[in-house]
Amino acid sequence: MNRMEILNLKEGKLLKLVNEKFDTNIDSIIDEENLSEAWIIAQKLLQKGYRVDVQAYPEYKKIEGIQIESGSPTTIFARYGSTPNFKTVVEGICKLGLIIEEEA
């Protein structure tokens, strides 16, 4: 699955894939209900050497994964021109995790 397919996943399919790949139990992308469970994904990305940046504003959520390669930062989203605007932090972490898993 490529990054555009992952970014366009509907909630049900997204959560099914994430729960299978990361052994989580996320049942919605609502931050107040599932942020601690989504953070399990962020922790796994940290263990792989990624930095997970979260910017949460009332009108948008930006999540970025950064890895240092040969002394320089490499981003998951910004290197392609822009960082997607996610509905929730949970959605952003889930999609970031799937993209890293597919591209790693």
FIKOLZA-1660 file (N, C-alpha, C; in steps of 0.1 Angstrom, whole numbers, plus 5000, padded with zeros to 4 digits):
% residues 104
   i   px   py   pz ch aa at
   1 5008 4988 5000  A  M  N
   1 5000 5000 5000  A  M CA
   1 5009 5012 5000  A  M  C
   2 5006 5022 4991  A  N  N
   2 5015 5034 4991  A  N CA
   2 5009 5045 5000  A  N  C
   3 5017 5056 5001  A  R  N
   3 5014 5066 5011  A  R CA
   3 5000 5073 5008  A  R  C
   4 4997 5075 4995  A  M  N
   4 4984 5081 4992  A  M CA
   4 4973 5073 4995  A  M  C
   5 4974 5060 4993  A  E  N
   5 4963 5050 4997  A  E CA
   5 4962 5051 5012  A  E  C
   6 4973 5051 5020  A  I  N
   6 4972 5052 5034  A  I CA
   6 4965 5065 5039  A  I  C
   7 4970 5076 5033  A  L  N
   7 4964 5089 5037  A  L CA
   7 4949 5090 5034  A  L  C
   8 4944 5082 5024  A  N  N
   8 4930 5083 5020  A  N CA
   8 4922 5072 5027  A  N  C
   9 4928 5064 5036  A  L  N
   9 4920 5053 5042  A  L CA
   9 4909 5059 5051  A  L  C
  10 4897 5052 5050  A  K  N
  10 4886 5056 5059  A  K CA
  10 4889 5050 5073  A  K  C
  11 4882 5055 5083  A  E  N
  11 4885 5051 5097  A  E CA
  11 4885 5036 5099  A  E  C
  12 4875 5029 5095  A  G  N
  12 4873 5015 5098  A  G CA
  12 4885 5007 5093  A  G  C
  13 4889 5009 5080  A  K  N
  13 4900 5002 5074  A  K CA
  13 4913 5006 5080  A  K  C
  14 4915 5019 5083  A  L  N
  14 4927 5024 5090  A  L CA
  14 4929 5017 5103  A  L  C
  15 4919 5016 5111  A  L  N
  15 4920 5011 5125  A  L CA
  15 4922 4995 5124  A  L  C
  16 4916 4989 5115  A  K  N
  16 4918 4974 5113  A  K CA
  16 4933 4971 5110  A  K  C
  17 4938 4979 5100  A  L  N
  17 4952 4977 5097  A  L CA
  17 4962 4980 5108  A  L  C
  18 4959 4991 5115  A  V  N
  18 4968 4996 5126  A  V CA
  18 4968 4986 5137  A  V  C
  19 4956 4981 5141  A  N  N
  19 4955 4972 5152  A  N CA
  19 4962 4959 5149  A  N  C
  20 4961 4955 5136  A  E  N
  20 4968 4942 5132  A  E CA
  20 4984 4944 5132  A  E  C
  21 4988 4955 5126  A  K  N
  21 5003 4957 5125  A  K CA
  21 5010 4961 5138  A  K  C
  22 5003 4968 5147  A  F  N
  22 5009 4974 5159  A  F CA
  22 5004 4967 5172  A  F  C
  23 4996 4957 5170  A  D  N
  23 4990 4950 5182  A  D CA
  23 4984 4960 5192  A  D  C
  24 4976 4969 5187  A  T  N
  24 4968 4979 5195  A  T CA
  24 4954 4976 5195  A  T  C
  25 4946 4983 5203  A  N  N
  25 4932 4981 5204  A  N CA
  25 4925 4995 5202  A  N  C
  26 4927 5002 5191  A  I  N
  26 4921 5015 5189  A  I CA
  26 4908 5013 5182  A  I  C
  27 4897 5019 5188  A  D  N
  27 4884 5016 5182  A  D CA
  27 4878 5029 5176  A  D  C
  28 4885 5040 5176  A  S  N
  28 4880 5052 5169  A  S CA
  28 4892 5062 5169  A  S  C
  29 4891 5072 5160  A  I  N
  29 4902 5082 5159  A  I CA
  29 4900 5094 5169  A  I  C
  30 4890 5092 5178  A  I  N
  30 4888 5103 5187  A  I CA
  30 4899 5104 5198  A  I  C
  31 4905 5115 5198  A  D  N
  31 4917 5117 5207  A  D CA
  31 4914 5114 5222  A  D  C
  32 4903 5119 5227  A  E  N
  32 4899 5118 5241  A  E CA
  32 4897 5103 5245  A  E  C
  33 4894 5095 5235  A  E  N
  33 4891 5081 5238  A  E CA
  33 4903 5071 5235  A  E  C
  34 4912 5075 5226  A  N  N
  34 4922 5066 5221  A  N CA
  34 4936 5071 5220  A  N  C
  35 4939 5083 5225  A  L  N
  35 4953 5088 5224  A  L CA
  35 4963 5080 5231  A  L  C
  36 4960 5075 5243  A  S  N
  36 4970 5067 5250  A  S CA
  36 4973 5054 5242  A  S  C
  37 4963 5048 5236  A  E  N
  37 4965 5036 5228  A  E CA
  37 4973 5039 5215  A  E  C
  38 4970 5050 5209  A  A  N
  38 4978 5054 5197  A  A CA
  38 4992 5057 5201  A  A  C
  39 4995 5062 5213  A  W  N
  39 5008 5065 5217  A  W CA
  39 5017 5052 5217  A  W  C
  40 5011 5041 5218  A  I  N
  40 5019 5028 5217  A  I CA
  40 5026 5028 5204  A  I  C
  41 5019 5032 5193  A  I  N
  41 5025 5033 5180  A  I CA
  41 5036 5042 5180  A  I  C
  42 5034 5054 5185  A  A  N
  42 5045 5064 5186  A  A CA
  42 5057 5059 5193  A  A  C
  43 5055 5051 5204  A  Q  N
  43 5066 5045 5211  A  Q CA
  43 5074 5035 5203  A  Q  C
  44 5067 5028 5195  A  K  N
  44 5073 5018 5186  A  K CA
  44 5081 5025 5175  A  K  C
  45 5076 5036 5170  A  L  N
  45 5084 5044 5160  A  L CA
  45 5096 5050 5167  A  L  C
  46 5095 5055 5179  A  L  N
  46 5107 5060 5187  A  L CA
  46 5118 5049 5188  A  L  C
  47 5113 5037 5191  A  Q  N
  47 5123 5026 5192  A  Q CA
  47 5130 5023 5178  A  Q  C
  48 5123 5026 5167  A  K  N
  48 5129 5024 5154  A  K CA
  48 5138 5035 5150  A  K  C
  49 5139 5046 5159  A  G  N
  49 5148 5057 5156  A  G CA
  49 5142 5069 5150  A  G  C
  50 5129 5069 5150  A  Y  N
  50 5121 5081 5145  A  Y CA
  50 5118 5090 5157  A  Y  C
  51 5118 5103 5153  A  R  N
  51 5112 5113 5163  A  R CA
  51 5098 5116 5158  A  R  C
  52 5089 5116 5167  A  V  N
  52 5075 5119 5164  A  V CA
  52 5071 5133 5169  A  V  C
  53 5068 5142 5159  A  D  N
  53 5065 5156 5163  A  D CA
  53 5050 5157 5161  A  D  C
  54 5043 5162 5172  A  V  N
  54 5029 5164 5172  A  V CA
  54 5026 5179 5174  A  V  C
  55 5019 5185 5165  A  Q  N
  55 5014 5199 5167  A  Q CA
  55 4999 5198 5166  A  Q  C
  56 4993 5202 5177  A  A  N
  56 4978 5201 5178  A  A CA
  56 4972 5215 5180  A  A  C
  57 4965 5220 5170  A  Y  N
  57 4959 5233 5170  A  Y CA
  57 4944 5230 5169  A  Y  C
  58 4935 5240 5174  A  P  N
  58 4921 5237 5173  A  P CA
  58 4916 5234 5159  A  P  C
  59 4922 5240 5149  A  E  N
  59 4917 5239 5135  A  E CA
  59 4924 5228 5127  A  E  C
  60 4935 5223 5132  A  Y  N
  60 4942 5212 5125  A  Y CA
  60 4953 5205 5134  A  Y  C
  61 4956 5193 5129  A  K  N
  61 4966 5185 5137  A  K CA
  61 4977 5181 5127  A  K  C
  62 4990 5184 5130  A  K  N
  62 5001 5180 5122  A  K CA
  62 5009 5170 5129  A  K  C
  63 5012 5159 5123  A  I  N
  63 5020 5148 5129  A  I CA
  63 5032 5146 5119  A  I  C
  64 5044 5145 5123  A  E  N
  64 5055 5143 5114  A  E CA
  64 5065 5133 5121  A  E  C
  65 5070 5125 5112  A  G  N
  65 5081 5115 5116  A  G CA
  65 5094 5120 5111  A  G  C
  66 5104 5120 5119  A  I  N
  66 5117 5125 5115  A  I CA
  66 5128 5115 5119  A  I  C
  67 5137 5112 5110  A  Q  N
  67 5148 5103 5113  A  Q CA
  67 5161 5109 5108  A  Q  C
  68 5171 5108 5116  A  I  N
  68 5184 5113 5112  A  I CA
  68 5192 5103 5104  A  I  C
  69 5195 5107 5092  A  E  N
  69 5203 5098 5083  A  E CA
  69 5215 5105 5078  A  E  C
  70 5227 5099 5081  A  S  N
  70 5239 5105 5077  A  S CA
  70 5241 5119 5082  A  S  C
  71 5236 5122 5094  A  G  N
  71 5237 5135 5101  A  G CA
  71 5227 5145 5097  A  G  C
  72 5218 5141 5088  A  S  N
  72 5207 5151 5083  A  S CA
  72 5194 5145 5086  A  S  C
  73 5184 5154 5090  A  P  N
  73 5171 5149 5092  A  P CA
  73 5163 5146 5079  A  P  C
  74 5156 5135 5080  A  T  N
  74 5147 5131 5069  A  T CA
  74 5133 5130 5074  A  T  C
  75 5124 5137 5068  A  T  N
  75 5110 5137 5072  A  T CA
  75 5102 5127 5064  A  T  C
  76 5091 5123 5070  A  I  N
  76 5082 5114 5063  A  I CA
  76 5073 5122 5054  A  I  C
  77 5068 5134 5058  A  F  N
  77 5059 5142 5050  A  F CA
  77 5065 5154 5043  A  F  C
  78 5072 5162 5051  A  A  N
  78 5077 5175 5046  A  A CA
  78 5086 5173 5034  A  A  C
  79 5093 5163 5033  A  R  N
  79 5102 5161 5021  A  R CA
  79 5094 5160 5008  A  R  C
  80 5081 5157 5009  A  Y  N
  80 5073 5157 4997  A  Y CA
  80 5065 5170 4995  A  Y  C
  81 5069 5180 5002  A  G  N
  81 5063 5193 5000  A  G CA
  81 5054 5199 5011  A  G  C
  82 5046 5190 5018  A  S  N
  82 5038 5195 5028  A  S CA
  82 5034 5184 5038  A  S  C
  83 5030 5188 5050  A  T  N
  83 5025 5178 5060  A  T CA
  83 5010 5178 5059  A  T  C
  84 5004 5166 5059  A  P  N
  84 4989 5166 5059  A  P CA
  84 4983 5171 5071  A  P  C
  85 4971 5176 5070  A  N  N
  85 4963 5181 5081  A  N CA
  85 4954 5169 5085  A  N  C
  86 4955 5164 5097  A  F  N
  86 4947 5153 5102  A  F CA
  86 4935 5158 5110  A  F  C
  87 4925 5150 5110  A  K  N
  87 4913 5154 5119  A  K CA
  87 4917 5153 5133  A  K  C
  88 4924 5143 5137  A  T  N
  88 4928 5141 5151  A  T CA
  88 4943 5136 5152  A  T  C
  89 4948 5137 5164  A  V  N
  89 4962 5133 5166  A  V CA
  89 4962 5117 5164  A  V  C
  90 4952 5111 5169  A  V  N
  90 4952 5096 5167  A  V CA
  90 4952 5092 5152  A  V  C
  91 4945 5099 5144  A  E  N
  91 4945 5096 5130  A  E CA
  91 4959 5098 5124  A  E  C
  92 4965 5109 5128  A  G  N
  92 4979 5112 5123  A  G CA
  92 4989 5102 5127  A  G  C
  93 4989 5098 5140  A  I  N
  93 4998 5088 5145  A  I CA
  93 4996 5075 5137  A  I  C
  94 4984 5071 5136  A  C  N
  94 4981 5058 5129  A  C CA
  94 4986 5058 5115  A  C  C
  95 4983 5069 5107  A  K  N
  95 4987 5070 5093  A  K CA
  95 5002 5071 5092  A  K  C
  96 5008 5078 5101  A  L  N
  96 5023 5079 5101  A  L CA
  96 5029 5066 5103  A  L  C
  97 5024 5058 5113  A  G  N
  97 5029 5045 5116  A  G CA
  97 5028 5036 5104  A  G  C
  98 5017 5036 5097  A  L  N
  98 5015 5027 5086  A  L CA
  98 5024 5031 5074  A  L  C
  99 5026 5044 5072  A  I  N
  99 5035 5048 5061  A  I CA
  99 5049 5044 5064  A  I  C
 100 5054 5045 5076  A  I  N
 100 5067 5041 5080  A  I CA
 100 5069 5026 5078  A  I  C
 101 5059 5019 5083  A  E  N
 101 5059 5004 5081  A  E CA
 101 5060 5000 5066  A  E  C
 102 5053 5006 5058  A  E  N
 102 5052 5003 5044  A  E CA
 102 5065 5007 5036  A  E  C
 103 5071 5018 5041  A  E  N
 103 5082 5024 5033  A  E CA
 103 5096 5020 5039  A  E  C
 104 5096 5014 5051  A  A  N
 104 5108 5010 5058  A  A CA
 104 5115 4998 5052  A  A  C
% end
